[in-house]
Amino acid sequence: MTKTEEMVKALTEHTYGTWRRQEGWKTPLFIKDAEGVYIYDEKNRPILDFSSQLMCSNLGHKNKVIIEAIVKQAEKMPYISPGFACEIRAKATAALLTVLPKGLDQIFYSTSGTEANEAAMKITRQYMFPNFKVISRYHSYHGATAVGVSLTGDTRRFYAERARCTVPGIVFAPDVYCYRCPFGLKYPDCNIQCVEYLDYMIKEEGNVAAIFIEPVVGTNGKLVPPKEYLPRLKEICDENGILLIADEVMSGWYRTGPAWALDNWNVKPDILTTAKGCSAAYAPVGVTATTKKIKDHFEDKVMCHGHTYAMHPLVLAAIPAAIAEYKKLMASGLPKKVSKHMEKKLSELKKRHECIGDVRGIGHFWALELVKNRKTREPFNVKADKFTTKPIMTDKVAAAALKKGLYIVSWYDHLCVAPPLIITEKQVDEGIAVLDEVLKIGDQNAD
């Protein structure tokens, strides 16, 4: 047994593999290094990271500016209780205020997206008391804690419900999913029924405190709403006196072009949550940003929430450095140029492969939805298949891609194309070439 095999064995025998049967956590690929848009296996084989790991390594791997900032903070003061003020907390907050939407200037720090959403829920239910219901959507993912998974629409919630690990008061709404419209309508003649139905739900449900959305759905499909959807949604929330909460954990940090996905439609939520891109995944951080009006509610009331690692100095050290790197990168024009190239190449890929039913996305955030029959839109797999032993076509394609040097995240119905924002046109073409080859697996099984 090689040293690498020994390390893998020691790891898998004593740790839990996430979101899987443990029998599938036996021989994970060993990654030795990572730099730029590539990760490297034990044989130093470069593997193009076409999904930014879990849609989080937005600035690529081994960014020296961010690493240096974390190292300096480690040397200065690696930890201090969140009850104290310190320089890096002031600097990180000041940097965040330069990118957060105007008016969302009250921040709670945590260590992940799911914790950011947990904080948003607690703040909302205390602020909106006695109203407590929150509307989420079926094609959503908001995290793994009790609150996060309760807000989640995919199959992970099913398992959490069976274990009695969810919270009450969450109701689900139809999605803005034009390719598979839940109302059987077609845009633009649909009157955006998916958003108008939310107004009906609020009035019929009663006791609604907020609507919790991903402006562009991440894990569950890269669903980009029509231009009318989000402005109308904000109107509906305001008309009914409820909060609009935007989960920008995946869609934020220039992933869709501007700093926040909501900026594409000039909409401002009452609460914004984010994480991954805050530090470009170099340190675990979560951010819940609210209006001052919401924070003022707690001046003479307890905001009953907190973490030992809230405002962790090492974590916050990454934020100003990452923000500076984002601004520098966006000013170069590279992401905007490459996103157009990527859109073109993905559209061409669809023309060559019968198994691609839909190509949708925005910026550096795309989905290739695979189907068994393009004409009828019959899928290879459905939501309920995800954690069964039934073969998943997207997993087969992704596994084949990995063998050919391309890492791409697969879900039960689509492949996620979300490379680091630093990727070049040439590197996009490298990834597309691999996809062009492995998608033949889907074509061979399509009707």
C-alpha positions as CSV (number, residue, x, y, z in Angstrom):
1,M,0.0,0.0,0.0
2,T,1.4,3.4,-1.0
3,K,1.6,6.3,1.4
4,T,-1.3,8.0,-0.4
5,E,-3.4,4.9,-0.1
6,E,-2.7,4.7,3.6
7,M,-3.8,8.3,4.1
8,V,-7.0,7.7,2.1
9,K,-7.7,4.6,4.2
10,A,-7.1,6.3,7.5
11,L,-9.4,9.2,6.4
12,T,-12.3,7.1,5.1
13,E,-12.2,4.7,8.0
14,H,-12.5,7.4,10.6
15,T,-14.6,10.2,9.0
16,Y,-18.0,10.6,7.6
17,G,-18.4,11.2,3.9
18,T,-21.0,14.0,3.4
19,W,-24.4,13.6,1.7
20,R,-23.8,9.9,0.7
21,R,-24.0,6.3,1.8
22,Q,-20.7,5.6,3.6
23,E,-20.0,2.6,1.3
24,G,-19.3,5.3,-1.3
25,W,-16.7,6.9,0.9
26,K,-13.9,4.5,0.4
27,T,-11.7,5.7,-2.4
28,P,-12.0,9.5,-2.8
29,L,-9.6,11.1,-5.2
30,F,-6.5,12.3,-3.4
31,I,-5.7,15.9,-4.2
32,K,-2.1,16.9,-3.6
33,D,-2.2,20.6,-4.6
34,A,-4.2,23.3,-6.2
35,E,-3.3,26.5,-8.0
36,G,-5.1,28.9,-10.3
37,V,-8.0,27.0,-12.0
38,Y,-6.4,23.6,-11.5
39,I,-6.3,21.0,-8.8
40,Y,-3.6,18.3,-8.9
41,D,-3.8,14.6,-7.9
42,E,-1.1,12.5,-6.4
43,K,0.6,12.0,-9.8
44,N,0.6,15.8,-10.3
45,R,-2.0,15.4,-13.0
46,P,-3.8,18.8,-13.6
47,I,-7.6,18.7,-13.3
48,L,-9.5,21.8,-14.5
49,D,-11.8,23.0,-11.8
50,F,-14.9,23.8,-13.9
51,S,-17.2,24.3,-10.8
52,S,-15.0,26.3,-8.5
53,Q,-15.1,23.3,-6.2
54,L,-18.5,23.8,-4.6
55,M,-19.2,27.1,-6.4
56,C,-17.0,28.8,-3.9
57,S,-13.3,29.1,-5.1
58,N,-14.3,32.2,-7.2
59,L,-10.8,33.6,-7.3
60,G,-9.1,30.3,-8.0
61,H,-6.6,28.5,-5.9
62,K,-3.5,29.7,-4.1
63,N,-4.1,33.5,-4.4
64,K,-1.1,35.0,-2.7
65,V,-2.7,38.2,-1.6
66,I,-5.4,36.4,0.4
67,I,-3.0,33.8,1.8
68,E,-0.6,36.6,2.9
69,A,-3.4,38.4,4.7
70,I,-4.4,35.3,6.6
71,V,-0.8,34.5,7.6
72,K,-0.2,38.1,8.9
73,Q,-3.3,37.9,11.0
74,A,-2.3,34.5,12.4
75,E,1.0,36.0,13.4
76,K,-0.7,39.0,15.0
77,M,-3.8,37.6,16.7
78,P,-5.4,34.4,15.5
79,Y,-8.4,34.5,17.9
80,I,-10.2,36.8,20.2
81,S,-13.8,36.5,21.6
82,P,-16.5,38.1,19.5
83,G,-17.3,40.4,22.5
84,F,-14.2,42.5,21.8
85,A,-13.4,45.0,19.1
86,C,-10.2,44.7,17.1
87,E,-8.6,46.2,14.0
88,I,-9.4,43.3,11.5
89,R,-13.1,43.4,12.5
90,A,-13.3,47.1,11.7
91,K,-11.3,46.6,8.4
92,A,-13.4,43.6,7.2
93,T,-16.7,45.4,8.0
94,A,-15.5,48.6,6.2
95,A,-14.5,46.5,3.1
96,L,-17.8,44.7,3.1
97,L,-19.7,48.0,3.1
98,T,-18.1,48.9,-0.1
99,V,-19.7,46.0,-1.9
100,L,-23.0,45.3,0.0
101,P,-26.1,46.8,-1.5
102,K,-26.8,50.3,-0.1
103,G,-28.9,50.2,3.0
104,L,-27.8,46.7,3.9
105,D,-25.2,47.9,6.4
106,Q,-25.8,45.9,9.6
107,I,-23.8,42.7,9.6
108,F,-23.8,39.5,11.6
109,Y,-20.8,37.3,11.0
110,S,-20.8,33.5,11.2
111,T,-18.8,30.7,9.5
112,S,-20.9,29.3,6.7
113,G,-23.8,29.9,4.4
114,T,-26.1,27.7,6.4
115,E,-25.2,29.6,9.5
116,A,-25.9,32.9,7.7
117,N,-29.3,31.6,6.8
118,E,-29.9,30.4,10.4
119,A,-29.1,33.9,11.6
120,A,-31.5,35.4,9.0
121,M,-34.3,33.1,10.2
122,K,-33.8,34.0,13.9
123,I,-33.6,37.7,13.2
124,T,-36.7,37.5,11.0
125,R,-38.9,35.6,13.4
126,Q,-37.9,37.9,16.3
127,Y,-38.4,41.0,14.3
128,M,-41.7,40.0,12.6
129,F,-43.2,38.4,15.7
130,P,-45.9,37.1,15.9
131,N,-45.8,36.3,12.2
132,F,-43.4,33.3,11.8
133,K,-44.1,31.5,8.5
134,V,-41.4,31.7,5.8
135,I,-42.1,30.8,2.1
136,S,-39.3,29.0,0.3
137,R,-39.3,27.3,-3.1
138,Y,-39.1,23.6,-4.1
139,H,-36.0,24.0,-6.2
140,S,-33.8,25.5,-3.5
141,Y,-30.9,24.8,-1.2
142,H,-30.2,26.9,1.9
143,G,-27.9,24.7,4.0
144,A,-27.5,21.8,6.3
145,T,-28.5,23.0,9.8
146,A,-32.0,22.5,11.0
147,V,-33.2,25.8,9.6
148,G,-31.1,25.6,6.4
149,V,-32.4,22.2,5.5
150,S,-35.9,23.1,6.5
151,L,-35.8,25.9,3.9
152,T,-34.3,23.5,1.3
153,G,-36.6,22.1,-1.4
154,D,-34.5,19.1,-2.5
155,T,-34.3,15.6,-1.3
156,R,-31.9,16.4,1.6
157,R,-34.9,17.9,3.4
158,F,-36.8,14.6,3.0
159,Y,-34.1,12.8,5.0
160,A,-33.9,15.5,7.7
161,E,-37.7,15.4,8.1
162,R,-37.6,11.7,8.6
163,A,-35.1,12.2,11.4
164,R,-37.3,14.9,12.9
165,C,-34.5,17.5,12.4
166,T,-36.5,20.3,10.7
167,V,-38.2,23.3,12.1
168,P,-41.9,24.2,11.6
169,G,-43.4,27.1,9.7
170,I,-41.8,26.6,6.3
171,V,-44.1,26.5,3.3
172,F,-43.0,25.9,-0.3
173,A,-43.9,27.7,-3.5
174,P,-43.6,26.8,-7.2
175,D,-40.3,27.7,-8.9
176,V,-39.4,30.1,-11.6
177,Y,-38.5,27.3,-13.9
178,C,-39.4,28.2,-17.4
179,Y,-38.0,24.9,-19.0
180,R,-40.4,22.9,-16.8
181,C,-43.0,25.5,-15.8
182,P,-45.0,24.1,-12.9
183,F,-48.1,25.9,-14.3
184,G,-47.6,24.5,-17.8
185,L,-47.3,28.0,-19.3
186,K,-44.8,29.7,-21.6
187,Y,-43.0,32.9,-21.1
188,P,-43.8,35.7,-21.9
189,D,-47.5,34.9,-22.2
190,C,-47.6,33.4,-18.7
191,N,-48.2,36.7,-16.8
192,I,-45.3,35.4,-14.6
193,Q,-47.8,33.2,-12.8
194,C,-45.0,31.8,-10.6
195,V,-44.6,35.2,-8.9
196,E,-48.2,36.1,-8.8
197,Y,-49.0,32.9,-7.1
198,L,-46.8,34.0,-4.2
199,D,-49.1,36.9,-3.5
200,Y,-52.0,34.3,-3.3
201,M,-50.0,32.1,-1.0
202,I,-49.1,35.0,1.4
203,K,-52.8,36.0,1.7
204,E,-54.1,32.5,2.1
205,E,-51.4,31.2,4.5
206,G,-51.5,34.0,7.0
207,N,-48.8,34.7,9.6
208,V,-46.2,35.0,6.8
209,A,-43.0,36.8,7.9
210,A,-40.8,36.5,4.9
211,I,-40.0,35.0,1.5
212,F,-36.6,33.3,1.3
213,I,-35.1,32.9,-2.2
214,E,-31.9,32.4,-4.1
215,P,-32.1,35.2,-6.8
216,V,-30.6,32.7,-9.2
217,V,-31.1,29.2,-8.0
218,G,-27.8,27.5,-7.4
219,T,-27.6,23.8,-6.5
220,N,-31.0,23.0,-7.9
221,G,-30.7,24.2,-11.4
222,K,-29.1,27.6,-12.1
223,L,-32.7,28.9,-12.7
224,V,-32.5,32.5,-14.0
225,P,-35.8,34.4,-13.5
226,P,-37.4,36.4,-16.3
227,K,-36.8,40.2,-16.0
228,E,-40.2,40.9,-14.4
229,Y,-40.0,38.3,-11.6
230,L,-37.8,39.8,-8.9
231,P,-39.0,43.4,-9.2
232,R,-42.6,42.1,-8.9
233,L,-41.6,39.8,-6.0
234,K,-40.2,42.8,-4.1
235,E,-43.5,44.7,-4.7
236,I,-45.5,41.7,-3.4
237,C,-43.4,41.6,-0.3
238,D,-43.8,45.3,0.4
239,E,-47.5,45.3,-0.4
240,N,-48.0,42.5,2.1
241,G,-45.7,43.9,4.8
242,I,-43.3,40.9,4.8
243,L,-39.5,40.7,4.3
244,L,-37.6,39.6,1.2
245,I,-34.6,37.5,2.2
246,A,-32.0,36.9,-0.6
247,D,-29.6,33.9,-0.2
248,E,-26.6,35.0,-2.3
249,V,-24.3,32.3,-1.0
250,M,-23.7,30.9,-4.5
251,S,-25.0,33.7,-6.7
252,G,-23.1,36.5,-5.0
253,W,-19.5,37.8,-5.4
254,Y,-19.6,38.5,-9.1
255,R,-20.7,35.0,-10.0
256,T,-23.5,36.3,-12.2
257,G,-21.6,39.4,-13.4
258,P,-22.3,42.2,-10.8
259,A,-21.4,41.9,-7.2
260,W,-24.9,40.4,-6.4
261,A,-27.3,38.6,-8.6
262,L,-30.1,40.9,-7.5
263,D,-28.1,43.8,-9.0
264,N,-29.0,42.3,-12.4
265,W,-32.6,43.4,-11.7
266,N,-32.0,46.4,-9.5
267,V,-33.8,44.8,-6.5
268,K,-32.8,45.3,-2.9
269,P,-33.8,42.7,-0.3
270,D,-34.5,43.4,3.4
271,I,-31.9,40.8,4.4
272,L,-29.0,39.4,2.3
273,T,-27.1,36.3,3.3
274,T,-23.8,35.3,1.7
275,A,-20.7,33.2,2.5
276,K,-18.5,31.2,0.0
277,G,-17.2,34.1,-2.0
278,C,-16.6,36.4,1.0
279,S,-13.1,34.9,1.4
280,A,-13.1,33.2,-2.0
281,A,-13.3,30.0,0.1
282,Y,-9.9,30.6,1.8
283,A,-11.5,30.7,5.2
284,P,-15.0,29.7,6.4
285,V,-17.2,32.8,6.7
286,G,-20.9,33.7,6.6
287,V,-22.5,37.1,6.5
288,T,-26.1,38.1,7.3
289,A,-26.7,41.7,6.3
290,T,-29.8,43.6,7.3
291,T,-31.2,47.1,7.1
292,K,-30.7,49.5,10.1
293,K,-34.5,49.4,10.7
294,I,-34.2,45.7,11.5
295,K,-31.2,46.2,13.8
296,D,-32.9,49.1,15.6
297,H,-35.6,46.7,16.6
298,F,-33.1,45.0,18.9
299,E,-31.9,48.2,20.6
300,D,-34.0,47.3,23.7
301,K,-34.6,43.7,22.8
302,V,-32.2,40.7,22.9
303,M,-31.0,39.5,19.5
304,C,-30.7,36.0,20.8
305,H,-28.0,34.4,18.6
306,G,-24.2,34.0,18.5
307,H,-21.2,31.9,17.8
308,T,-17.8,31.3,19.5
309,Y,-16.2,31.8,16.1
310,A,-18.3,34.8,15.1
311,M,-16.0,37.5,13.7
312,H,-13.0,35.1,13.8
313,P,-9.9,37.2,13.1
314,L,-8.3,34.7,10.7
315,V,-11.5,34.4,8.7
316,L,-12.1,38.2,8.6
317,A,-8.5,38.7,7.4
318,A,-9.4,37.1,4.1
319,I,-12.3,39.5,3.4
320,P,-10.6,42.8,2.6
321,A,-7.9,40.9,0.6
322,A,-10.5,39.0,-1.4
323,I,-12.6,42.2,-2.1
324,A,-9.5,44.0,-3.4
325,E,-8.8,41.0,-5.7
326,Y,-12.4,40.9,-6.9
327,K,-12.3,44.6,-7.8
328,K,-9.0,44.3,-9.5
329,L,-10.2,41.3,-11.5
330,M,-13.5,42.9,-12.5
331,A,-11.8,46.1,-13.6
332,S,-9.6,44.0,-16.0
333,G,-12.7,43.0,-18.0
334,L,-11.7,39.4,-18.1
335,P,-14.8,37.8,-16.4
336,K,-17.2,39.8,-18.6
337,K,-15.3,38.8,-21.8
338,V,-15.0,35.1,-20.8
339,S,-18.7,34.8,-19.7
340,K,-19.8,35.7,-23.2
341,H,-17.4,33.2,-24.7
342,M,-18.6,30.5,-22.3
343,E,-22.3,31.2,-23.2
344,K,-21.5,30.8,-26.9
345,K,-19.5,27.6,-26.4
346,L,-22.2,26.0,-24.2
347,S,-24.9,26.9,-26.7
348,E,-22.8,25.2,-29.4
349,L,-22.4,22.2,-27.2
350,K,-26.2,21.8,-27.0
351,K,-26.4,21.7,-30.8
352,R,-24.0,18.8,-30.9
353,H,-25.5,16.7,-28.1
354,E,-29.0,15.3,-28.1
355,C,-28.9,14.6,-24.4
356,I,-28.7,18.3,-23.5
357,G,-32.3,19.5,-23.0
358,D,-31.5,23.0,-21.7
359,V,-28.6,25.3,-21.3
360,R,-29.3,28.2,-19.0
361,G,-27.3,30.6,-16.8
362,I,-25.8,34.0,-16.4
363,G,-22.2,35.2,-15.9
364,H,-20.1,32.3,-14.7
365,F,-23.1,30.3,-13.4
366,W,-24.5,27.7,-15.9
367,A,-26.4,24.5,-16.0
368,L,-26.5,21.8,-18.6
369,E,-29.8,19.9,-18.0
370,L,-29.5,16.4,-19.4
371,V,-32.6,14.6,-20.7
372,K,-33.4,11.2,-22.1
373,N,-35.7,12.7,-24.8
374,R,-35.2,16.3,-25.9
375,K,-38.6,16.5,-27.6
376,T,-40.6,15.3,-24.7
377,R,-38.2,16.6,-22.1
378,E,-38.2,13.3,-20.3
379,P,-35.4,13.3,-17.8
380,F,-32.9,10.6,-17.2
381,N,-33.4,11.0,-13.4
382,V,-35.8,12.8,-11.0
383,K,-35.3,14.3,-7.6
384,A,-36.3,11.1,-5.8
385,D,-33.4,9.2,-7.5
386,K,-30.7,11.3,-5.9
387,F,-29.9,9.2,-2.8
388,T,-31.1,5.9,-4.0
389,T,-28.9,3.2,-5.7
390,K,-30.4,4.1,-9.1
391,P,-27.6,5.2,-11.5
392,I,-27.6,8.9,-12.2
393,M,-26.7,9.9,-15.7
394,T,-25.1,13.2,-14.7
395,D,-22.9,11.4,-12.2
396,K,-21.7,9.0,-15.0
397,V,-20.8,12.0,-17.2
398,A,-19.0,13.8,-14.4
399,A,-17.1,10.7,-13.5
400,A,-15.9,10.2,-17.1
401,A,-14.9,13.9,-17.2
402,L,-12.8,13.6,-14.0
403,K,-10.9,10.7,-15.6
404,K,-10.1,13.0,-18.5
405,G,-8.9,15.9,-16.3
406,L,-12.1,17.9,-15.8
407,Y,-13.8,18.4,-12.4
408,I,-17.5,19.3,-12.7
409,V,-20.2,19.2,-10.1
410,S,-23.2,17.0,-11.0
411,W,-26.7,17.1,-9.5
412,Y,-29.5,14.6,-10.3
413,D,-30.6,16.5,-13.5
414,H,-27.8,18.8,-14.5
415,L,-24.1,19.6,-14.7
416,C,-22.9,22.8,-13.1
417,V,-20.5,24.9,-15.1
418,A,-19.3,27.6,-12.7
419,P,-15.5,28.0,-13.1
420,P,-13.4,30.5,-11.1
421,L,-13.7,34.0,-12.3
422,I,-10.0,34.0,-13.3
423,I,-10.5,31.4,-16.0
424,T,-9.4,32.3,-19.6
425,E,-11.2,31.6,-22.9
426,K,-8.5,29.0,-23.7
427,Q,-9.2,27.2,-20.4
428,V,-12.9,27.3,-21.0
429,D,-12.3,25.7,-24.4
430,E,-10.2,23.0,-22.6
431,G,-13.2,22.2,-20.4
432,I,-15.7,22.3,-23.3
433,A,-13.5,19.8,-25.3
434,V,-13.7,17.3,-22.4
435,L,-17.5,17.8,-22.1
436,D,-17.9,17.4,-25.8
437,E,-16.3,13.9,-25.5
438,V,-18.0,12.6,-22.3
439,L,-21.5,13.9,-23.2
440,K,-21.6,11.1,-25.8
441,I,-22.4,8.8,-22.8
442,G,-25.7,10.7,-22.5
443,D,-26.3,10.7,-26.2
444,Q,-25.9,7.0,-26.4
445,N,-28.6,6.6,-23.8
446,A,-31.0,9.2,-25.2
447,D,-34.1,8.3,-27.1
